[in-house]
Amino acid sequence: VVMAVAQLYFHLAPKAEVGVIAKALVRLLRSHSEVQYVVLQNVATMSIKRRGMFEPYLKSFYIRSTDPTQIKILKLEVLTNLANETNISTILREFQTYIRSMDKDFVAATIQAIGRCATNIGKVRDTCLNGLVQLLSNRDELVVAESVVVIKKLLQMQPAQHSEIIKHMAKLTDNIQVPMARASILWLIGEYCEHVPKIAPDVLRKMAKSFTNEEDIVKLQVINLAAKLYLTNSKQSKLLTQYVLNLAKYDQNYDIRDRARFIRQLIVPTEKSGALNKYAKKLFLAQKPAPILESSFKDRDHFQLGSLSHLLNAKAVGYQELPDWPDEAPDPSVRNVEVPEWTKCTSREKRKEKVEKPFYSDSEGESGPTESADSEPESVSEESGRRRSSWRAREEEEEEEEEEGAKKAKKKKASQGRKSHTETSSEEASASESSSSGSDSGSEAEAKRRKVPPSSRAGPKEISLLDLDDFTPPPPQPVPSSSIVSTSLVTDLEGLTLTDTSLAPALLSPAFGAVRTYELLHRMAGEGLSVEYCFSRRPFPGDPHMVAIQIQISNNTDAEVKSLRVSEPKPLSGMRIQEFPEIERLAPGDTASVVMGIDFCDSTQAANFQLCTHTRHFYVSIQPPVGELMAPVFMSENEFKKEQGKLTGMSEITEKLMLPEKCWSDHAIVQQVTVAANVGRVPCGADNEYRFAAKTVTSGSLVLITLERREGAVAQLTVNSEKMVIGTMLVKDIVQALAQ
Amino acid sequence: EVPPLFVIEFLHRVVDTFQDYFGVCSEVMIKDNVVVVYEVLEEMLDNGFPLATESNILKELIKPPTILRTVVNTITGSTNVGDQLPTGQLSVVPWRRTGVKYTNNEAYFDVIEEIDAIIDKSGSTITAEIQGVIDACVKLTGMPDLTLSFMNPRLLDDVSFHPCVRFKRWESERILSFIPPDGNFRLLSYHVSAQNLVAIPVYVKHNISFRDSSSLGRFEITVGPKQTMGKTVEGVMVTSQMPKGVLNMTLTPSQGTHIFDPVTKLLSWDVGKINPQKLPSLKGSMSLQAGTSKPDENPTINLQFKIQQLAISGLKVNRLDMYGEKYKPFKGIKYMTKAGKFQVRT
């Protein structure tokens, strides 16, 4: 977890805040060595980019003699990256201790590190160089060789002052056996032979003597040295050069033979030799840029920190690049955790006010001040009693949506909405039918879209974001369960899905969309106060027999609303209402979310109560769909069958139905059922059978649902429940949900 | 592509769990308990994703093997897999079982601090850090709600909590408030950084020298207490990795026992308690391999020690209160300072 957060911070956080993760990462360094290894690698990468981050913890990267070599080298890397003018002296002192270590690989790495410090920080270059020269007298050959190589690189940066060192190194050629070091010395002498005119030919003489026994890399450098000497000091070295070239001519390695041939043509003046000859000196003794000693971790930062690819420094299968910063700023609404759009409704309010007729308590829809632009209103209207009702599930708009398109769509939709308000109910039914057919095609896209908004919401709700990621199957609506994952998902989706619904007086509650929001008090009826509620499907804390109802109160007035509370509940017999705590004040434009619990006694009778502000009282009622009167239970297949066996006869209700085409997939069926009722899925062996189980909230009696698919679209739905009324209603609801 | 830390962490967790179940984690052990190992792995890993890694929950699911249970199982043919889901897992407080009952209600807290330090040749401290943990052993009935407050909470620099601790209260009031899990658990681990000066409770005087000419070297170590606030230093153990050239050592300790392993070249000296009046020392000579030159590095000395009843950072628990239950628990707190990675360079 720490690493993941570190990753986020490293890529996103402003400079001031990265210090937080440094501390945590340093703490990780105390755990197992494998963990240390991974963390150090990441620290090494980070320390290149953001040096300041780890500076306070410099001492934590000091090396202990008991560390494994791998970790030592990584720590060294970090230390070198962290070195700057102020702390270099301490670091160098540390390095001095390390040089005497028994671990020779580590010593070599240390010397390299010193070299890098020296190149990066000019001030200490001389000190480093002196230290390295002292190392030349070390008894261990590896150490000497390594320091020669590093010195070579350092000298290249400022050769003039250091002829002494070169002389010293020339003397070393007699002793050093490591080819890389020998080659380095030879190169140095060749390059700066003007500074050491006396020694250079002498060295060449010695090398010519042992030419045949040298390693290839040394031989090449010998030829180089010979050529350079020939050009600068041909008097003394002409014969020697020719001797060396002759030897090289018959060498086994063709690289050396080629080089010899090439150089001979280049430097030895013959009749045929062309224009190149004149430039030979320029070619060989050109100023060469000093090499830059760089961290080997430099190229790693294009991999995402903490990933396997980063560790291996190679692209692993399935590695995903970090996307670039988006060009345009994402919609700020994605940062709001709860319902994001409440504040924006005012602009559209005026337009609608003409159209809408204020209803009492359960007034007409179109109150949801969503800015959902592109979503087809997936709605079906039904005539029920004398009141019109329309359910409209809407999706939140995609954030990437372009502004213009959004406006157009808004207008279109607004007009559509207007139509459905004013027209008679029969017309409305046909209008919404057409829109629902439009939504059929859109349902797939809709499923995709639903996935987009939650993942693009960064920031405050980190945990739920992770949960969503874990939730691999695509159903946008969660299978309700008491596990934490899905409940937090439910709340998430609550924020996403805004539904315009007027209260249904009838018992019908077809289900679409995820968790649906119902309207308790319309904005017009409530004089600017609008209240919506939804069944959060979470156990109500405090009383398990109550259904938790999440209530969203938003104040669209210009004035503050004070002391919002529930009063004078008039429950029917046995019904109990647990009021939410009084809301002291609600500022204009603000939204408050509270949870209240109602024990419906397993009946779908509405709960009536008054909602009071400091000035007004509103009579409202909440009517639960039958599917919300239960809570999912988990049981095994065997348990299910056993329970089902007990609930036969009168308590079994069976109904045949035709499944529409879009409900043919397993996923669609499960989704429709779980949206219609708060049930949990029961595992089932057979392919064409789906089982769900729940308990009614108040009495705890079991409700078992079996859906069996026959050939084609025919299916049989069986509900077993002690409560026959609930069973019948549930069958009706589910059939309706599936028939959509 | 998978986060490497995730894999490593999980493997460590598996090994820890096995050690918890069987005492050791070795090939032989896995062969002997292959059924249980399989069951445990099954629970820990589901379709490639770690599932239940908390040892408490695992133990409820799959009972650890005991002799009695093995006998019963072989007779009845049943397995160790518990037939009930762990109760706590689905509740609001997943780390605590419901319906815990004890006759003696007790809560013990151990404050253990480890000093990581590097001391250089001349005896001055190069780095020193304190890593501390508070381990708790809580055996309380019901659902107790504990609060633990410190005398000097500002000392704690970098803290990580057990999930049961309410972080809000820590941030606002610097009080640990939590519903504890049942049994042993690590409540909190913290870090006292090098910025605050760390008092090093012991010192080591050493004199190790090799001579170029002869094949003998001198070796002398003395350990003494320093800034221990009157507490005795116990369980002192000195280990040192000798250079390869050392063949053997002839040493005489003034106290304790010493062992030198000529193969691994590891010298360990078990000192025991340090008596401040008579400082323990180890003197003697080393015989080096003839013909080789003297090693260019002196060995580093690793030190281990324990000091009871002292938290070297000065951390003190102020009080422990319990809410939510009626009985009066027995409360106990213990401090201890240990050496973590304590090295002396010579």
Contacts between the chains, C-beta under 8 A, distances in Angstrom:
chain1	res1	chain2	res2	distance
A	3	B	3	6.9
A	3	B	5	5.0
A	4	B	3	7.5
A	23	B	157	7.7
A	23	B	158	4.9
A	23	B	191	7.9
A	24	B	158	7.1
A	26	B	158	7.9
A	27	B	158	5.6
A	27	B	160	7.2
A	27	B	191	5.8
A	30	B	116	7.8
A	30	B	131	6.1
A	32	B	8	7.2
A	32	B	12	5.8
A	34	B	8	4.6
A	34	B	12	7.8
A	35	B	5	6.4
A	35	B	8	5.7
A	35	B	9	7.0
A	35	B	12	7.8
A	38	B	4	5.1
A	38	B	5	5.2
A	38	B	8	6.6
A	39	B	5	7.5
A	59	B	126	7.2
A	59	B	127	4.1
A	59	B	129	7.9
A	59	B	194	5.5
A	60	B	127	7.3
A	60	B	129	7.1
A	60	B	194	7.8
A	62	B	118	5.9
A	62	B	126	6.5
A	62	B	127	5.3
A	64	B	118	6.8
A	64	B	341	5.8
A	64	B	343	5.6
A	65	B	241	7.2
A	65	B	300	4.4
A	65	B	343	6.5
A	65	B	345	7.8
A	66	B	302	6.8
A	66	B	341	7.2
A	66	B	343	7.4
A	94	B	126	7.8
A	97	B	120	7.3
A	97	B	345	6.4
A	100	B	296	5.8
A	100	B	297	4.4
A	101	B	297	6.0
A	102	B	243	6.2
A	102	B	244	7.5
A	102	B	295	7.5
A	102	B	297	5.4
A	138	B	296	7.6
A	139	B	293	6.3
A	139	B	296	6.9
A	140	B	296	7.3
A	306	B	3	5.6
A	306	B	4	7.7
A	306	B	5	6.6
A	307	B	1	6.2
A	307	B	3	6.3
A	307	B	4	7.8
A	308	B	1	5.4
A	308	B	2	5.7
A	308	B	3	6.9
A	308	B	4	5.3
A	309	B	1	6.3
A	311	B	4	5.0
A	316	B	1	4.5
A	317	B	1	6.4
A	318	B	1	3.9
A	319	B	1	4.4
A	320	B	1	7.4
A	482	B	90	6.1
A	483	B	90	7.2
